[in-house]
Amino acid sequence: MHEALCDSIDTPTAMSELLDLIRHTNTYLNSRTSGHCTALLLKVAKYIQRILTVCGTMSGNPSNTGR
Protein backbone atom coordinates (compact mmCIF):
# COMPACT_ATOMS: atom_id res chain seq x y z
CA MET A 1 0.00 0.00 0.00
CA HIS A 2 2.69 2.47 1.05
CA GLU A 3 4.85 1.66 -1.98
CA ALA A 4 1.93 2.13 -4.35
CA LEU A 5 1.09 5.53 -2.91
CA CYS A 6 4.74 6.60 -3.04
CA ASP A 7 4.97 5.46 -6.68
CA SER A 8 3.36 8.53 -8.26
CA ILE A 9 0.25 7.83 -6.19
CA ASP A 10 -0.54 4.53 -7.94
CA THR A 11 -4.18 4.50 -6.84
CA PRO A 12 -5.26 1.31 -8.68
CA THR A 13 -2.53 -0.73 -6.97
CA ALA A 14 -3.27 0.89 -3.62
CA MET A 15 -6.98 0.04 -3.91
CA SER A 16 -6.06 -3.49 -4.95
CA GLU A 17 -3.99 -3.78 -1.76
CA LEU A 18 -6.98 -2.62 0.29
CA LEU A 19 -9.15 -5.27 -1.36
CA ASP A 20 -6.50 -7.89 -0.55
CA LEU A 21 -6.55 -6.78 3.09
CA ILE A 22 -10.33 -7.18 3.16
CA ARG A 23 -10.11 -10.62 1.51
CA HIS A 24 -7.41 -11.80 3.95
CA THR A 25 -9.40 -10.48 6.89
CA ASN A 26 -12.53 -12.29 5.69
CA THR A 27 -10.59 -15.50 5.14
CA TYR A 28 -9.13 -15.29 8.64
CA LEU A 29 -12.52 -14.60 10.19
CA ASN A 30 -14.14 -17.47 8.29
CA SER A 31 -11.40 -19.89 9.41
CA ARG A 32 -12.02 -19.24 13.10
CA THR A 33 -14.27 -21.77 14.80
CA SER A 34 -15.08 -19.65 17.83
CA GLY A 35 -14.53 -16.32 19.48
CA HIS A 36 -15.15 -12.79 18.43
CA CYS A 37 -12.62 -10.73 16.52
CA THR A 38 -14.04 -7.31 17.30
CA ALA A 39 -10.62 -5.76 17.95
CA LEU A 40 -9.27 -7.02 14.61
CA LEU A 41 -12.32 -5.77 12.72
CA LEU A 42 -12.07 -2.35 14.34
CA LYS A 43 -8.38 -2.05 13.47
CA VAL A 44 -8.96 -3.05 9.84
CA ALA A 45 -11.98 -0.75 9.53
CA LYS A 46 -10.10 2.21 11.03
CA TYR A 47 -7.14 1.61 8.71
CA ILE A 48 -9.34 1.40 5.61
CA GLN A 49 -11.30 4.48 6.65
CA ARG A 50 -8.08 6.41 7.25
CA ILE A 51 -6.64 5.46 3.85
CA LEU A 52 -9.87 6.27 2.01
CA THR A 53 -10.08 9.62 3.79
CA VAL A 54 -6.48 10.47 2.89
CA CYS A 55 -7.16 9.51 -0.74
CA GLY A 56 -10.21 11.76 -0.75
CA THR A 57 -12.72 8.99 -1.44
CA MET A 58 -14.28 9.23 2.01
CA SER A 59 -15.02 12.27 4.10
CA GLY A 60 -15.00 12.57 7.84
CA ASN A 61 -12.67 12.00 10.74
CA PRO A 62 -10.45 8.96 10.03
CA SER A 63 -10.12 8.21 13.75
CA ASN A 64 -13.89 8.05 14.24
CA THR A 65 -15.54 4.72 13.46
CA GLY A 66 -19.05 5.98 13.98
CA ARG A 67 -19.22 5.28 17.67
Order of alpha helices (4+ residues) and beta strands (2+ residues): alpha-alpha-alpha
